[in-house]
Every structure is written in C-alpha cells, then in structure tokens.
Amino acid sequence: MKIHGEIPARIFSGEKISNFSRLDNLFSGCNPAKICLNVSMKLLIKLLVTAVALLITAYLVPGFEVASITAAIVAALVLGLVNMVIKPVMLLVTLPFNIMTLGLFTFVINALMLGLAAWVVPGFDILGILPALAGAVVLSLVSLVLSSLIKEV
C-alpha cells in the first residue's frame, strides 16, 4: 500500500524518476533562444565541414570541380537539402538493390545526389559517373575524418 503514496510524493518532491537526463540537461537553466543558438551553431559548423570536405574532394578527385569557396558553401547547403528530402525516398525505392549489394548501392545513391546538387549549383561540376562515384566515396571519408576532428560544441 505504500507504493501508491510514494509515487506522487516523489513527483511532487522534484526527484527525477525518469531516464531522460540528457533531455533534462538540454533544457535546464537555459532559455529557448540559447537552445536555438546551439542548434543553429551546430548546423553552421556541419555546413562548413561539408563545404571544406567538398573542397578537399575536388582537390583529390579529377572531374569533381568546385570553382570557389562560395560555390562549395552553396553546394553544401543544396546537398544537405537534397540529402534531407530526396535521399530517403531513393533509399526506400532502391532497398532491394541495397540489400543485394550489402549496402554498397548507397554509394550510387550518394553519387546521384551529388550529381543533382552539381546540376543545381553553378560552379560545382561533376564530369561523369566515375568522378561522381569516386567523389561520393572520398566525400564520405573526408566528412567522417573532419567530423571526428571537430569536437561537439
């Protein structure tokens, strides 16, 4: 019979009874403007990391061309939007091929997304399917390395 009395007492005492400590830490002692600033800062850093990764990939892969830093930033922004909207649909549609190739077909999807971004962004050009595939692999590896070097803000 004590159990029924303990739970409300714990709730009203302010004692944590859930495992949402990360969520509690995110919102404790912090106004919404600061939370938005943290999120926007992380997005900005991710955008810049992707732009630098595009520039490094353009340096390493022949046929993968980025004309300027501005083109790299715009390409990173467009690539982020394409990866957010179109890539999940493409992955769902090509799921049987992905299963048969043990996930390697994802590089083809990434190459297609890079090609779409290159088609939209002036100053960002991919001169064929092989540079797109090589660029997809190199961009994935360079982004992985750069992201691991950047500590969480």
C-alpha positions in Angstrom: 0.0 0.0 0.0 3.0 2.3 0.4 3.7 2.2 -3.3 0.7 4.3 -4.2 1.7 7.0 -1.7 5.4 7.0 -2.8 5.0 7.8 -6.5 3.0 11.1 -6.0 5.4 12.1 -3.2 8.4 11.5 -5.5 6.8 13.5 -8.3 5.9 16.5 -6.0 9.3 16.4 -4.3 11.1 17.1 -7.6 13.0 13.9 -7.6 13.8 12.6 -11.1 12.1 9.3 -11.7 12.8 9.1 -15.5 15.8 8.3 -17.6 15.6 11.5 -19.7 18.6 13.1 -18.1 20.1 14.2 -21.4 16.8 15.9 -22.3 16.6 17.5 -18.9 20.2 18.8 -19.2 19.4 20.3 -22.6 16.5 22.4 -21.2 17.6 23.0 -17.6 18.7 26.6 -16.8 18.6 27.5 -20.5 16.2 29.8 -22.3 14.8 28.8 -25.8 17.0 31.4 -27.5 20.2 29.7 -26.2 18.9 26.3 -27.3 18.2 27.6 -30.8 21.6 29.2 -30.9 23.2 25.9 -30.0 21.3 24.1 -32.8 22.0 26.8 -35.4 25.7 26.8 -34.4 25.9 23.0 -34.9 24.1 23.4 -38.3 26.5 26.1 -39.3 29.5 24.0 -38.3 28.1 21.0 -40.2 27.6 23.2 -43.3 31.2 24.5 -43.1 32.6 21.0 -42.6 30.7 19.7 -45.6 32.0 22.7 -47.7 35.6 22.0 -46.7 35.0 18.3 -47.4 33.8 19.3 -50.9 36.9 21.4 -51.5 39.2 18.6 -50.4 37.3 16.1 -52.5 37.6 18.5 -55.5 41.3 18.6 -54.9 41.7 14.8 -54.7 39.2 13.6 -57.4 39.8 14.5 -61.1 36.5 15.5 -62.7 35.0 16.7 -59.4 35.2 20.5 -59.7 34.3 23.3 -57.2 35.0 26.8 -58.6 35.1 28.8 -55.3 34.5 28.7 -51.6 31.1 30.3 -52.2 30.2 27.6 -54.6 31.3 25.0 -52.0 29.1 26.6 -49.3 26.1 26.8 -51.6 26.7 23.2 -52.8 27.0 22.0 -49.2 23.6 23.7 -48.4 21.9 22.2 -51.5 23.5 18.8 -50.8 22.1 19.0 -47.3 18.6 19.8 -48.6 18.8 17.0 -51.2 20.0 14.5 -48.7 17.2 15.5 -46.3 14.4 15.4 -48.9 15.2 13.2 -51.8 17.7 10.7 -50.5 15.4 8.9 -48.0 12.9 8.3 -50.9 15.6 7.0 -53.1 16.9 4.7 -50.4 13.4 3.3 -49.9 12.8 2.8 -53.6 16.2 1.0 -54.1 16.0 -1.0 -50.9 16.2 -4.4 -52.7 19.4 -3.4 -54.6 20.8 -2.1 -51.3 20.1 -5.4 -49.6 21.5 -7.5 -52.5 24.7 -5.4 -52.6 25.0 -5.3 -48.8 24.7 -1.5 -48.7 27.2 -0.7 -51.4 24.5 0.7 -53.7 24.3 3.6 -51.2 27.4 5.0 -52.9 25.5 5.1 -56.2 22.6 6.9 -54.4 25.2 9.3 -53.0 26.7 9.9 -56.4 23.2 10.6 -57.8 22.6 13.1 -55.0 26.0 14.8 -55.8 25.0 14.9 -59.5 21.7 16.5 -58.6 23.4 19.1 -56.4 26.0 19.8 -59.2 23.2 20.3 -61.7 21.6 22.9 -59.5 24.6 24.8 -58.2 26.7 26.9 -60.6 30.4 26.5 -60.0 30.0 22.9 -58.8 30.6 20.4 -61.7 31.0 16.6 -61.9 32.2 15.4 -65.2 30.8 11.9 -65.4 29.7 9.0 -63.4 33.1 7.7 -62.3 34.1 11.1 -60.8 30.7 11.1 -59.1 31.2 7.6 -57.6 34.8 8.4 -56.6 33.6 11.7 -55.2 30.9 10.1 -53.2 33.4 7.7 -51.6 36.0 10.3 -50.9 33.5 12.9 -49.7 32.1 10.3 -47.2 35.6 9.5 -45.9 36.7 13.1 -45.7 33.5 14.2 -44.0 33.9 11.3 -41.5 37.5 12.4 -40.7 36.7 16.1 -40.5 33.6 15.5 -38.3 35.7 13.3 -35.9 38.3 16.1 -35.6 35.6 18.7 -34.7 34.6 18.4 -31.1 30.9 18.8 -30.1 30.1 22.4 -29.5 
